[in-house]
Amino acid sequence: MRLWPISFIFLLAACVQTTDELLQQRVISFKGMTMATFMRNTGMVPHNYYDTSSGRTYLVSDLGCNLQLGTRQLDTRQLADSWQIETVVARGPCGRL
């Protein structure tokens, strides 16, 4: 009977690790998407961006989750379909993704 609390802790830790792994997989899945596809799939819209030497970085925030999406330009149209996500940095509670 004394092993039950220890077993529960290990089970809980396994669930947390699985949740973190699922989040990482979700974040990685954004790579290769255009910004239009990202916005359509997540419902999240950037609140700001800045130009970089390799393209543009979009800043997205939602309920404490902050994403930096590094993109490269695919064409000269300057539309959401014109920017392809190459890097993703996630900070904060992003479990909703």
N, C-alpha and C positions, 0 to 999 in steps of 0.2 A: 504494500500500500504506500510505502514511502517513495516508490519510484514514479508514481503517477505525476507529481508536480514536475519532476525532471523531464519525463517523457513529453509532457505538455509543452514545456519550454522549447525542446528540440523541434517539436512539430510546428510550433508558432514561428520559430526561426526559419524553418524550411519554407513556410508560406510567405514570409517577408522576402526571402531571397528570390522566390519564384516571382513575386510581384515586381521586384527590382529588375529581374531579368526580362520580364514581359515589357516593362517600361523601356528598357534599353533597346529591345527589339523594335518596339514601336517607333522610338526616336530614330533608329537607324533606317527604318523603312521610309522616312521622309527624304533621304538622300536619293537624288535622281528625279524627284518630282519637280514639276514646275510650281511656281508660287500659286498659280490658279488651281492646280490639283490639290496642293496642300490646304488652301482655304476651303475648297469644296469638301474635302475629306474630313477636316477637323472642325470646321465652323469658326476657326480662329483667323483673325485679320491683323496684319501688322499695324502697330501704332506709330512706327517710325522706321527710318532706314538711313544708312549712310553709305556713300560710295567708297570703295576700296580699290587698291591697285589691280585686284583680280576680278572685280565685279561689284557687288552690292551686298551689304549685310542688312537683313530685316530684323526688327525687334518685335517680338510678339509676347504679350503678357495676358494671363488669364487666371484669376483666382490664386495668385501667388506663384504660379508657374511662369518662369521667364525663359524664352527661347531666343537664341541668336541663330539666324539662318543665313549662312554664307552662301551666296549664289554667284553664278557666272551668267553673262548675257548670251543668249542664243541668237538674237537678231536685233535689229535696230528699232523695232516697233515700240519699245518701252511699255509693253503690256504685261499683265501677270503671267501670261504664257511665254514671255520673253526671258524669264529668269529661272534657271534650274538650280535646285538646292544641291550644294556640294558638301557643306559641313553643317552640323547641328550641335549647339551647346545648350543643354537644359540645366536650369537651376531652380531650386525651390520644389514645392510639392506639385509634381506633374502627373500624379496618378490618374487624373481625368483624361489624359491623352488616350 
